[in-house]
């Protein structure tokens, strides 16, 4: 749709095909005010879920909270929204916490199109200060409570179909944006859910950024990047395998948006994450006169993202960079969270920095060019998120993995849910002082195996090492009496079903003793005063940080694993 061209609201309403438009977002986002105006333009009824709850209970929402508690209110809210969604097309404004309920989100997916109204935090603060009827803000520090709620909820709000970012101003402007984005979602993709882009927001204050997920983002990159850095010079760091596929398209998009691309091409493979290549790329960026207001764009998989990000973190003491991941592993893991770095002869990722990207562009079309082995390797990281803290997501993958591999709607959903899961942990613990270590489930074992395989991709790639590491972590948990054998078997079975390795013996020509493995694990970044930090599990979706595992128990476990002989 051409910018500025009027939107035919009645045509948009017809294209909804009987679905509702559901507004989600924080208290004070303007859902009621925007909803009434949007409903009038679409010719649909407007319903406020909170007003329906109050009318049915004959109590205000603060009174319901005070008399019965939040859990009671949330259950009633879920039932009311389910009833409203089943009653026919409408514009529905929901309460701030409604979208956090998975059953409600699933209902919205079946019956509607969701829009996240996302004003600036200052706008939210100004609006909620005008009202005293917000039960969740009846705390000693309402502003801090609002900021905390926004940080906790943003990754889930970002699962909405459409995100509308708005400043303080007339509600009509927000309504116009909503109509345009509805039209784009309904018409530009022919209504195909598989082709709808998703946005996950990393709410990190001044370092906040968006993760865009969907098709066509390589060709749209220029417009997206120009929004945050108009006229900037862009050094595009890529590798010799990715360059023939996407470099010309990306640079054409950047040129078309008035940006100035400069390509820097590296050799492919894990060996590129080296001191020598770091120095060569850094010098190339300096020679290209990349300044602090310019950008480094990482076009490729995790190796390029890590290397280019580390170069950006150190160049002129820090320049902005964009992640344009082209592999599944990079899209769901390494491109999100700000970890950058290179390898040392002593171990993987031992030299690096935390440096958040300014934008992530995950073009799902790129995944169609991956080999089956590359896609499977990335899928191990997707499974990891279910194993860490979301049993329901693991069950979703068990039921829908074929569609994820084939490229159906489940693929975009799986990537968005993986990114949202990682963002939730990163927002809570950006520099890995505590909870973020959970993201290393399977990696303590996996990195050690990669090191012992000498980073030889013909024998073992990162995702395969993670897959073996996940199985080892669950089997060690079982041996220590922490986890049921049934959950261990489910994890093993799912990884095997999709074609991933689960045993050390699955790695070709890996000749290592238990003490060799233990020595390699001691190079892990999470080692604290000589003690290895393990991420173990009490069950699927119940990972935890274990700092007190006895070395003797680990040696005995590894000895047993190395002697394993398949029946």
N, C-alpha and C positions, 0 to 999 in steps of 0.2 A: 504494500500500500504506500502511495506517495505521501511524504510528510506534508501536512497541511491540507490534504484532500478531505472533504467532509465525509463522515462515516454515516452510512445508512443504518440507523439504530434498529429499524424494523427488520431489516435483512439480517442483522446480527441476532436479533431475537429468534427469527425463524431458524437460523443456523444452529441455535442451541438444541433444537430437536427435542424439546420437552424437558431439557435439563435446567436446573436452577443455577444462578450465579451466587456463590457463597463468599461473603467477605470475612476474612480472618485477620487477626492482628491484635496488638496490645490495646489495653484500655486507653482511651484518648486518641486512637488512630483516626477517628472520624467515620467509623463504619456505618453508624446510623444516618448521619448527615449525608454522606456520599451515597449510601444505599437508597435513600428515598429519591434522590435526584436521578440516580442511574435507573431505578425501577420506572420512574416516570418516562424517561427517554425510551426505554425498551418496551414500554406498554405492559409491564408485568407488575403483579402485586408486590409490595414490600412487607417483609416480616422481620421483626426484631426478636431474636430468640430469648433474650433476657426479659423483654416485656411479656412474652408468652409464658415464661416460667413464673413471673410475678403474678400474672393474672390467674394462672392455674392454682398457685399456692395461696393466693390472697395474702401474700407477704412480700415485702421488698427483699431483694437479694441480700443486703446486709443482715436483715432479720433471719433469713434462712441460714446464713453462715453462723450467726450467733446462737440460734436455737439448736441446729442439727449438725453443724460442722461442714467443712469443705467436701469431704468424701460423699456425704449425702447429697449435697448440691450437685457435684459432678455427675453422679449417677442419674439424677433427675434431668440434668442438662443433656446428657447423652440420649435419653429416651425422648425428650422433647424435640431435639434436632432430628432424630430418626423419623419421628412422626411428621415433622414439617417437610422433610425431604421427600417423603412418600406421597405428599399431598398434591404434587404438581409443580410446574415451573414457577419460580418466584425469584426475587432478590432477597437473600437471607443474610442478615447481620448476626454474627455469632459473638459470644463472649470471649474475652481474652484468653481463657484457658481451654476453650472447647476443642481447638484443633490439636491439643496435646494428646487427646484420647484417640488411640489407634482405631477403635471401632467407629468413632465419628469420622476420622479421616477416610476410612474405607467406604463409609456410606456416602461421603461427599464425592469420592472418585466415581462411584456408581451412578450418582444422581445429579452431579453438578460440575461446574467449573469453578475452581477456587482462586481467589484473588487476595494476596497479602497486601494490605495497606501498610506502608512502612515509612512513616514520617521520621524526621530527625529526632534524636533523643530530647533535644531542647524543646521541640514542639510538643512532644508527649508530656514533658515536665510542666510546661506552661498550661496545657489543657487539664491535666489531672489535678493541678493545684486549685483549679476553679471549683472542683467538686469534692465533697467530703464523704461521698457514699461508696468508696472503693474499699471493700473489706480487706483485701490483701495488702493495702497500703496503710493499714492502721498499725504502724510500727514506730519505733523510736526514730528511725531515719527513713521516711518514705522515699526520698530521692534515691538513696542507695538501694532500697528494696526494688524500686522500679528498674534501675540499671541492672541489678542482678537478674530479675525476671526476664528482661529483654535479652540478656546474654544467654540465659538458659533456654529460652523459647525460640530464639531466632533460627537455629538450625532446623527446627521442626516447621516453623512458619515457612521456611524456604522451600519446603516440599510442595507448596502450593503451585498451581499451574502457572500463575502470573504474579509478578511482583511489581507493585507501583510505589516508587520512591517519590516522596512529596515533601516540599518545604511548606512553611506557613503561608497561607494564601487562600484564594477563593476555592470552595469545594468544586465549583464547575470545572476548574482546570484538572482536578483529579478525575472527575467523571469523564472528561474528554480523553484523558490518558487511558482510563479503563476501557472505554469503548474502542479505542485504537488497538489496544493490546488484545482485547477479545476478538476483534475482527482479524488481526494477524494470526491468532491462534486457530481460529475457526476456518479461515479461508486459505491462508498461505500454504497450509499443509494438507489441504483436502480432508480435514477432519481426522487424520490418522494419528492416533495416540502415540504410535512408535516414533513419529517425527516431531513431537512437541518438545520444545526445549524446557529444561528445568534450571532453576537457579538455587544455589545454596549459598547462604551468607556466612562469612567468617567474621563474627562480631568481636573484633579485637581493638576497639577504640580507634585511636588515630591510625592504626595499622589494619583496619577492617578492609575486606575485599570481597568480591563476588566470584563464585565459581559457576560458570555457565556450562551446561551439559546438553548436548544435542547435536543434530546434523548441521552441516554447512558453516561451521564456525571458523574454519580456515579462511573461507571466502568472505566472511563477515568480520574478520579480525580487525581490519583497518578502521571500520566505523566504531567498533567496540573500544579499541585502544585510543582512538582520537578523542573519545569522550573524556578520558582521564589525562591525556597528554597531547593536546592538539599541537601539531607542527613539530613534534619531537623527532629526533634521529633515533632509529631503532636498529641496534645490532642484533641480527638474527643468528643465534648460535645453533647449529644443527650438526648432523653427521652425514657421512657419505652415502649411507643407505637410505636415510629419510629425505635428503635433499632432492633426488630426482622425482620423488613422489609429490612433495608439497611446497618446496622452497619457492618455485616460480609463482604459484598461486598465492602464497602468503605475501611475497614482496609486491605482487600486483595489487593486492588488496590494500597494503600499506601505502603504496604510491597513490592509489585512487583516493585515499583519505587525507592526502596532503602530508603524510609522514615520509621519513627519509630512511629507507632500509639499507643496511650494510651487512652482507652475509659473512659468516665465519663458519667454515666447514671443518669438522673434526673427523678422525677415524672412528668407525663404529666399534662398539664393544666395551666391556667393563674396564679394560686396560686404559681407556681414555681418561678415567678418573684418577689421574696421576699428577705428581708434582710438575712433570715436564709439560703436560698438556695444559695444566692450570697456568703456567708461566706463558706458554705460547698464546693462549686465548686472551689472557690479560693484556699482553703486549699488543695484540691485534685490536683490542678495544681502545687502548690508549692511542694507537696510530690512527684509529677512526675518529678520534676526538669525541668520544662518548663522554658527555658531561653529566653532572648530577641531575639535571632536569631531563636528561634523555633516558632511554630504556634499553635494557637487554631482554630479548625475547628468546626463550628456550623452546625450540621446536624439535621434539623428539621424545624418547623414552626417559626412564629414570636417570640414566647415566648423564644425558645431556642436561636434564633439569638440575641435577645435583651440581654438576660442574659449572654450568652457566650461572646458577644462583650463587655459588661461592665466589665466582669472579665478580658478580654484581655486588656482593656483600663487601668485598674488599677494595674494589676499584674506587678511587677517590674517597675512601672510607664509607662507601655505600651509595649505590645508585639503584633506581627502581628496576624491577624486572617483572616480566610476564611469563607465566607458564602456559605453553601450548602443547600439552602431552598427547602423544600419538599412539601410546600403548595402553592396554587396560590397566596394567600394573601402575603406570604413572598417573593415569586418570583417577584412580581410586585411592592412591597412597602417596607417592613421592611428590606429586605436584602440590599437595595440600599440607599446610602446617608450618612451612618455613624452614625445614631442615635442609641444609646445603652442605656439600663437602666433597672430599676426595679420599681415596684409599691410601694407606701406607703399606709398606712391605710387612708391617706387624699386624695389620688387620684392616677391616672394612670401615670406611667413614670415620676414621680416627682424627682427621683434620677437617674442620668445617666451622660453620657458624649458623646461628638462627637468623634467618633473613626472610621475612614474609613477602610473598609476591604481591603485586598491586592488582592482579587479575589472573584468573585461571580460565582458559578457553579449552574445554574438553570436547573436541569434535568427534562424535561417535561414529561418523562415516569412516574415520581413519582406522577403526578396528576391523573393518572389512578386509583390509590388506594384510592383516597379521596372519602368520602361520598358526596352525592348530596348537603347536607347542607354545608359542608366545601367548596366545589367548588363555590357554590353560594356566600358564604360569601367573598371569595377572589375576585369574579367578581365585587363586589361593588366598590372595589378599582380601578379596571380597568375602570369602568364607570366614576369614579371621574376624571380621566385624561381628558376625553372628555369634561366633564362639566367645568373644570378649564379653558382650553384655546385652545381646538381643537374640534370645532363643527363637522368638517368632520369625526373625529374619533368616536364621539358619533353616527353619522349617520351610519358609518361602523358597529358599534356594533348593532344598531337596525336591520340592514340588515343581519348580519352574526353571531348573538349570538348563534344560534343553532350549527353552525360549531365550534365555540369556545368551547362550552360545549362538543361536540362530539369528539373533538380531531383532527379535520382536519387542513389544513394549516392556517386557520384563527386564530387558538389558538396560534401558535408560533408568528404570526404577531402581535396579540394583546398584548402578553407579551413583545415583543421587542419594540413596540410602547409605551407601558406603561413605560418601563424602560428608554427609550430615553426621554420621557416627564419629568420623574422625574429627570434624570441627567441634563437636560437643566436648571431646576430650581436650583438644588443643586450647579452646577458650578457657577451660578450667585450669589448665597447667601448660602454658605456652612453652616454657623452657625445660620441661621434663624434670621437674623437681619432685614429682610424686605421681599423680594419676596417669600422666601421659605415658609412663613406662608400660602401661597395659597394652599399648599399641604394638609393643614388641613381642607379643605372644607368638611363639614359634621362631623368633628371630635370634635368640641367644644360641639355640642349637643351629639354626639355619646359617647364621654368619660364620660359625665355626666350621661347618661343613663346606661352605664356599671357600674359606681360607685353605682348608686341607685339600680341596680340589684345585687349588691354585687359580681360582676364578676362571677356570676353563669352561667356556659356555657350551662346548661340545659335550661335556660330561654333566654339567649342572648349571642351570640359570637360577637367578635369585628366587623367583616364585616357586620353583621346584624345591629349593632348599627350605623355603618357608613351609611348604606343604609337609615335608618330612619333619620339620621342626614342630609344626602343630601336632602331628601325631605323637612325636616324642614327648611333648609337653603334657598331653593328655595321658599317655601311658605312664609317665613318671608320676603324675597326679594320682593315678590308680594305684601304683605301687606304694605310694605313701599313704594310701587309705583316704584320699581326699575326694575321689570321684568314682562314680559307679562304672562298672565294666560295660553296661549297656550304652552309656554316652560315649565311651571310648570306641566301642564298635561302630556306633553311628557316624562318628567323625571319620574314622578310618574308611568305612564303607562309602561315604559320600565322596571323599577325595579319590578313592580308587575308581569309583563309577565314572568320574569325569576324566580319568586318565592321568591322575597325578601320582607321584611316588609317595610312599608313606614309611618306607624303611631305609635304613642306612645302606642295606644291601642293594637297593634299587639304583644306587649311584655307581656308575661304571668305574672300576679300577681305583676305588678308594681304600687304600690300605692304611688303617689307623687303629691305634690302641685306645682303650678308655682314657689313658693319661694324655695321649695326643689330643683327643677331643677336649678334655678338661683344660689343657694348656691353651688351646685355641679359644675356648670360652672365656678364659681369664683376660683376653684382650678386649672383651666387650666393654662398651662405654659405661655400662651400668654397674660395673664392678666397683664396690665400695670398701675401701680398706682391705682389699684382698679377697673379699667375699663376693661370690657371683650372685647377682639378683636374678631369680627365675620368675617367669610369669606362669603360674599354674592355674588349675581350674577345679572348682567344686562340682562342675557340671557344665553342660552347654549353656553359654550365656552367663557364666558365673566365674570369670577370670579374676585373679587377684595377684598382688605382688608378694612374693615370698623371698625374704632376705635371710632366712635362717635354715636353709636346707643343708644338712650335713654332707660334707665332701664324700665321706665313706658311702653314704646312700647313693650319691650320684655315680660314683665309680662302680658300685655293684650293679646299678641299673644299666649303665653303658656297657658293662661287660656282658650282661644278659642280652642286651640288644644286638651286640656285635656277634654273639653266638647263635642268634635266631636263625633257624633254618625253616623255610616255608614247607608246609606239609604237602 
